[in-house]
Amino acid sequence: MKRVQLITDGACLGNPGKGGWAYILRYGEKKREAFGSEPHTTNNRMELRAAVEGLRALKEGCEVDLTTDSQYVRNGMTSWIHNWKRNGWKTSDKKPVVNQDLWQALDEQAARHTLRWHWT
């Protein structure tokens, strides 16, 4: 299994506001970068989108060292998501999980890989 490094980031001008996401994938000497934007979004959505798109870009299952500056993304995937899934995508106070569409997409992509989450 290939071992790759994925570095992700998202940001917003205003929250909500104009937002963007980007990732860098590294495998040996090879590097791939991608980015995108949305006219009306939130910082958290852009952080999630960067991780989703970075993992989606991998054509096969890999060992992925994913580095993010978002505790929201890291904690969501390493801790909170287990209870959300068990509770039918509801929080502990029975409210729908915010950004559920992106959490589900990230969960689907993460299932294809072996992930190690790093926060910077």
Secondary structure, 3 states (H helix, E strand, C coil): CCEEEEEEEEEEEECCEEEEEEEEEEECCEEEEEEEEEEEECHHHHHHHHHHHHHHCCCCCCEEEEEECCHHHHHHHHHHHHHHHHCCCECCCCCECCCHHHHHHHHHHHCCCEEEEEEC
